[in-house]
Amino acid sequence: MTGNAAYRLRGRPLPNGPAPFTTLVELTWIEKRIECWIRFGQESYEQKLDRRRRLVGFAPETIFCLVRWAANEHGTIISRVDIVRAVDRGEPFQTLPFVRPGGDILLKIDGWPKVERVLQIVDAIEAQGIDPAEVSPDHWRHVHNRLAAGHEPRAYTVTRHKAFLLRRRAEP
C-alpha cells in the first residue's frame, strides 16, 4: 500500500474499519495503465481511498482472486493472477504486493497467455454453477502446478466439488 492509506493502516485500525484479522487488498484502476481487480471472492470490507484506489478486505479462510495488469507506452509490462486464501491470526503466510498482511498463495501465474488460461478455467467453473471461491484449495494448487509445468490442468467438475464439500464437512 502506498501513500496516505499505508500511513493510516500502520498499526492502527481505520475508523469504521475492517474487523480484526481482515486481509486487506489495495486496488488501483488507472485506465489502460494500471488495472487491479478482484475476479472472485466475498469481500467483507470496502473503503474508497480516492477516485482511482479502493481498499477491500477478506475475512479469514476466504479465497479470492486478484488480477493485476500494467502497461506503459510500449505495451503490457505485467500481467498476473493470484488466487489467495486469507489467513487468520497466527497462521503462516506469504507476502504479495498490495495485500496486507499477505495470504496463503494457492495459485500465482504471470504472463498473459497463462493468465488468460486461468481466467478461462474460472469461467468454466462458474459455467457449472460453482462459485470459484468455494472450489477446493487443492484444485487451485493443481492448476498452478500444471500450468507452471506447461501442462493442461484437470477440469473441476460438479462431482469433484461435491466430494470436496463432503470431505470438508467430515473434517474436524
N, C-alpha and C positions, 0 to 999 in steps of 0.2 A: 504494500500500500504506500501511497505517496502523499506528500504534502499535508494538508490540513487533516485528512482522515487518519493518517498514521499518528499525528500528534494527539488527536482526540482519543485514539484507541490505546495509546501507550499506558498500559497498566490500570486503566480506569474504565468502568462501563460507561457507555453513552447514556445520556438522559433518555428515558423511554427506549432503552437499548435492548439488545437481544438477551435471551435467557442465558444463564451461565453455561459455559462449555459449548457454546454455539460455534460452529466453524463458519468463519466469515470469508466471503469472496468479493473482491472489488472488481466490478465490471466496467469497462470503458467502451464507448462507442463513438468513434470519430469516423464518419462515413468515408469509406474507401481508403482509410489509413490504418486505424486500429479498431478491430471489432472483436469483442469478447462477449460471449453469451452462454447461458445455461441451456443445454439441449433438453435435459430432463432432470427431474429431482424435485422434491417437495420443499419449497422454501418456507422457513419458519420465521423469517425476519427480512425486512427490506427497508432501506433508507436511501433516499435520493441525496447524493452529495452535491451535485451540480447538474447542469443540463446534459453533460456527457458521461458522468460517472454515477454509479449507484453501488451500494453495499448490500449484499444478500447473505442470509445466514441459513445454515442447515443444522438441524438437531442431530445429536449423536446417533450413529447407526444408519443415517440417511445416505443413500447412494445418489450421486449427481454426476452430470457430465458437463465439463467445462470445455468450450471450444474457443480457441484463440487464433486470430488471423491478423497479420500486419503486412503493410506494403509501403513502398516508397515510390519515387518517380520511375524506377526501373522495373517494378512489378512486385510480386509477393516475396516477402523476406522470411515470414514464418507462418506455418500452418500447423496447428497442433490440436489434439483432442486428448483430454484426460478424464477417465472415469474414476471417481474417488469415493471412498466411504468416509463419512465424517466420524471422527473419533471422539471417545468420551474421555473424561479426566483420567490421567494416569496411563492411558494406552500409548504404546509407541506409535510414531507417525513419521511420514516422510514430508519434507517441505516442498512447496510448489510456489512459483511466483503468483502473487495476488491472492493467495489462500492463507488465512491465518487461523490456527497455528500451522496447519498442514492437514494431512489425512492419510488414510491407507490407500495407496495408489493401486487400483486394480488393473488399469489399462493406461498406457502412456504411449501415444503414437504421434510422430511428426512426419511431415511431407504430404502434400495434397493428395496423391493417389491413395495412400493408406488411410488418411483422414476421411476421404470420400467413401472408402470401403467401410469404415466403422460407421459412418452415418447411414449407409445403406443397410447395414446389419441392424442398427437401431430401428430404422423404418420397417424392416421385415418383422422384427419382434412386435412392434406396435400394430402392424397389419394383422397379427394373430390375436389382437385384443389383450396383449400383455403389457403392463406398464414396465418400461425398461428399468426403472428404479427398483422394481421388485424382482428382477432377474437374479439368479444365483451369482454371488461374487466370484465363485469358481469359474463360471462361464466367461465373465469378463477377463479373468486371468488367462483362460484358454484362448480367447480371441487375441489378446495381446501377444501371447507366446507364438501362436500360429502365424500371425501377420509379421511378427519380427523375424520369423524363420522363412518367410516368403511362401507360406502355405495357406490354403483356404481353411478357415475355421469351420467346425461342425455347426449346423443350424441349431438354434434354440427352439425346441418345439413345445407345444402345449403339454405333451406327455412329460418331457423333462421338467417343465415348470411345476406341474402337479407333484412330481416326485420330490422336487426341491422343497415345496411348501409342506409336504408331509414330513420330510426329514427335519425341517426347521421346527415344526410343531412338536416332534418327538424328542428333540434335544432338550436337555435340562437347562 
